């Protein structure tokens, strides 16, 4: 286990090293901060961001919208997951709806929703419309691997719909839930920021990115992007590790 962790860390370090090396060479070739600032200038801009109250206010707004959208998506997912496993007819209704949501053009939906919901709520609603179908599709794929004989045995033994869900379907999905739920969080942050940029949402990372691009503050834009990636990765791994621990009894 320790050896595997060390190898994974080594690969991460190598990849980061390659990225920074390519960045340094490209910045030297371009030789203009307006197009691609060098590493030192970018991290100076990052330091300035971290010392400013504006960044933390924007980060808090983006994370709040991301977490609200993520929380709603996960809650609806578990409700629909239960209903689709407990009632066959419900699944035949829900699946086409989720397929329709999954195929909707994301930015077009954002523009339409913004007319009704405004710049602050649109990122939340957009996050739900993207994450919910994604989570539901993963659960449908896992349900397809459930043994029909096992379900029939549970019915014969008198297990209720709720008991079949918690004793058959949830344990079967438990192996994939940490990955799907954690990756959905980081993806949700990305969707939220994209919607904030489009909507020019006040007190958001998206708005700061928009302003940085407008005023050709490329170093600040890259620094904001870097901060968003780091926050997303940290939260994703926090959720993944938490779910691995919480769902261990279902996997064993």
VOGU-3710 file (C-alpha; in Angstrom, 3 decimals, decimal comma):
1> xxxxxxxxxx> 0,000/0,000/0,000  2,791/2,425/0,954  4,784/1,436/-2,142  1,771/2,123/-4,382  1,239/5,529/-2,750  4,899/6,456/-3,270  4,722/5,416/-6,940  1,552/7,477/-7,458  3,170/10,524/-5,855  6,259/10,044/-8,026
11> xxxxxxxxxx> 4,118/10,021/-11,176  2,330/13,190/-10,055  5,664/14,930/-9,424  6,942/13,862/-12,859  3,817/15,144/-14,613  3,993/18,471/-12,758  7,668/18,742/-13,641  6,930/18,181/-17,340  4,132/20,778/-17,290  6,378/23,387/-15,665
21> xxxxxxxxxx> 9,237/22,626/-18,057  6,986/23,066/-21,111  5,542/26,228/-19,563  9,024/27,705/-18,968  10,156/26,982/-22,529  6,931/28,321/-24,081  7,067/31,508/-21,969  10,677/32,082/-23,011  9,784/31,629/-26,693  6,713/33,892/-26,574
31> xxxxxxxxxx> 8,526/36,432/-24,387  5,494/38,566/-23,516  3,501/38,546/-20,299  0,298/39,484/-22,121  0,206/36,122/-23,921  2,051/33,755/-21,588  3,762/35,051/-18,437  6,627/33,060/-16,963  6,259/30,903/-13,863  7,700/33,467/-11,435
41> xxxxxxxxxx> 5,358/36,239/-12,589  2,337/33,934/-12,390  3,098/32,784/-8,852  3,703/36,389/-7,820  0,198/37,132/-9,106  -1,078/34,115/-7,160  0,520/35,440/-3,983  -1,115/38,824/-4,535  -4,467/37,071/-4,973  -4,127/35,079/-1,760
51> xxxxxxxxxx> -3,381/38,256/0,189  -6,474/40,041/-1,132  -9,952/39,903/0,405  -11,524/40,052/-3,068  -10,195/36,599/-3,965  -11,479/34,939/-0,795  -14,885/36,559/-1,203  -15,034/35,332/-4,796  -13,833/31,841/-3,836  -16,443/31,647/-1,081
61> xxxxxxxxxx> -19,217/32,647/-3,486  -18,148/30,111/-6,100  -17,775/27,293/-3,578  -21,144/28,081/-2,006  -22,899/27,924/-5,370  -20,965/24,763/-6,315  -21,780/22,986/-3,059  -25,454/23,949/-3,166  -25,767/22,620/-6,717  -23,787/19,502/-5,795
71> xxxxxxxxxx> -25,860/18,875/-2,664  -29,139/19,189/-4,559  -27,815/16,890/-7,303  -26,685/14,192/-4,850  -29,952/14,347/-2,871  -32,070/14,044/-6,026  -29,780/11,302/-7,312  -30,312/9,104/-4,257  -34,085/9,677/-4,359  -34,233/8,767/-8,059
81> xxxxxxxxxx> -31,807/5,882/-7,531  -34,106/4,411/-4,878  -37,277/4,979/-6,905  -35,775/3,485/-10,062  -34,720/0,317/-8,217  -37,903/-0,007/-6,168  -40,405/0,642/-8,955  -39,712/-0,552/-12,492  -42,253/1,828/-14,028  -40,566/4,838/-12,441
91> xxxxxxxxxx> -37,243/3,894/-14,028  -38,867/3,801/-17,474  -40,038/7,390/-16,925  -36,870/8,763/-15,304  -34,326/7,326/-17,754  -35,619/9,217/-20,843  -35,781/12,449/-18,806  -32,173/12,025/-17,691  -31,124/11,245/-21,262  -32,820/14,433/-22,450
101> xxxxxxxxxx> -31,094/16,511/-19,766  -27,735/14,957/-20,624  -28,022/15,964/-24,289  -29,064/19,594/-23,694  -26,464/22,207/-24,830  -25,010/23,482/-21,548  -24,436/27,105/-22,528  -27,815/27,351/-24,262  -29,485/26,132/-21,078  -27,526/28,725/-19,079
111> xxxxxxxxxx> -28,713/31,545/-21,325  -32,358/30,459/-21,102  -32,255/29,839/-17,346  -30,592/33,210/-16,715  -33,733/34,956/-18,020  -35,730/33,428/-15,167  -33,181/32,884/-12,413  -30,574/35,632/-12,758  -26,786/35,567/-12,499  -26,551/34,144/-8,968
121> xxxxxxxxxx> -28,922/31,192/-9,290  -28,101/30,161/-12,868  -24,735/28,515/-11,953  -26,521/26,426/-9,302  -29,323/25,326/-11,630  -26,874/24,600/-14,434  -24,787/22,472/-12,090  -27,826/20,364/-11,185  -28,878/19,876/-14,816  -25,378/18,616/-15,662
131> xxxxxxxxxx> -24,492/16,578/-12,555  -27,807/14,816/-11,911  -27,984/12,985/-15,290  -24,311/12,070/-14,952  -24,808/10,516/-11,518  -28,019/8,763/-12,528  -26,409/7,249/-15,628  -23,593/5,794/-13,538  -26,125/4,203/-11,159  -28,081/2,692/-14,069
141> xxxxxxxxxx> -24,880/1,139/-15,380  -24,150/-0,352/-11,965  -27,739/-1,616/-11,592  -27,367/-3,582/-14,806  -24,777/-5,774/-13,065  -27,091/-6,731/-10,191  -27,953/-10,428/-10,216  -31,681/-10,923/-10,931  -31,551/-14,146/-8,941  -30,316/-12,229/-5,906
151> xxxxxxxxxx> -33,185/-9,762/-6,192  -35,703/-12,609/-6,520  -34,270/-14,311/-3,434  -34,635/-11,068/-1,492  -38,274/-10,805/-2,601  -38,987/-14,400/-1,632  -37,460/-13,746/1,803  -39,937/-10,901/2,272  -37,488/-7,986/1,959  -39,232/-4,659/1,469
161> xxxxxxxxxx> -38,289/-2,262/-1,337  -36,183/-0,238/1,094  -34,484/-3,377/2,413  -33,700/-4,546/-1,132  -32,254/-1,126/-1,910  -29,936/-1,079/1,113  -29,010/-4,773/1,029  -28,706/-5,397/-2,718  -28,549/-2,278/-4,891  -26,568/0,074/-2,644
171> xxxxxxxxxx> -23,820/-2,487/-1,867  -23,538/-3,164/-5,607  -23,174/0,568/-6,332  -20,870/1,224/-3,367  -17,712/0,341/-5,281  -18,347/3,081/-7,836  -19,950/5,761/-5,663  -16,731/7,245/-4,188  -15,353/7,810/-7,677  -18,552/9,116/-9,296
181> xxxxxxxxxx> -19,610/11,358/-6,394  -16,146/12,844/-5,839  -15,415/13,476/-9,515  -18,863/15,061/-9,853  -17,929/17,633/-7,210  -14,841/18,855/-9,071  -16,780/18,771/-12,346  -19,542/20,779/-10,690  -17,041/23,466/-9,652  -15,878/23,694/-13,267
191> xxxxxxxxxx> -19,470/24,030/-14,519  -20,217/26,665/-11,882  -17,205/28,774/-12,847  -18,093/28,493/-16,545  -21,621/29,709/-15,791  -20,263/32,543/-13,643  -18,044/33,681/-16,508  -20,985/33,626/-18,904  -23,366/35,334/-16,461  -20,723/37,704/-15,013
201> xxxxxxxxxx> -21,851/36,701/-11,536  -20,766/39,120/-8,810  -18,383/37,874/-6,088  -17,251/34,805/-8,008  -14,079/33,315/-9,466  -15,780/33,445/-12,834  -16,189/37,201/-12,601  -12,541/37,685/-11,583  -11,462/35,520/-14,532  -13,684/37,534/-16,848
211> xxxxxxxxxx> -12,172/40,828/-15,678  -8,628/39,455/-15,892  -9,201/38,423/-19,501  -10,790/41,755/-20,400  -7,819/43,749/-19,047  -5,204/41,313/-20,438  -4,049/40,362/-16,926  -2,914/36,951/-18,113  -0,806/36,124/-15,058  -3,785/36,785/-12,785
221> xxxxxxxxxx> -6,041/34,693/-15,033  -3,650/31,735/-14,905  -3,253/32,184/-11,133  -7,042/32,109/-10,693  -7,249/28,981/-12,835  -4,480/27,338/-10,815  -6,262/28,173/-7,541  -9,537/26,753/-8,866  -7,829/23,518/-9,910  -6,102/23,084/-6,535
231> xxxxxxxxxx> -9,325/23,692/-4,595  -11,228/21,260/-6,851  -8,622/18,510/-6,469  -8,450/18,911/-2,668  -12,234/18,783/-2,292  -12,522/15,844/-4,689  -10,031/13,782/-2,709  -11,619/14,779/0,600  -14,993/13,531/-0,619  -13,472/10,378/-2,136
241> xxxxxxxxxx> -11,658/9,386/1,056  -14,714/10,168/3,192  -16,959/8,011/0,985  -14,475/5,145/0,917  -14,580/5,114/4,710  -18,368/5,576/4,964  -19,214/2,880/2,383  -16,643/0,333/3,488  -19,258/-1,827/5,203  -21,233/-2,074/1,958
251> xx> -18,170/-3,136/-0,028  -16,997/-5,762/2,443
//
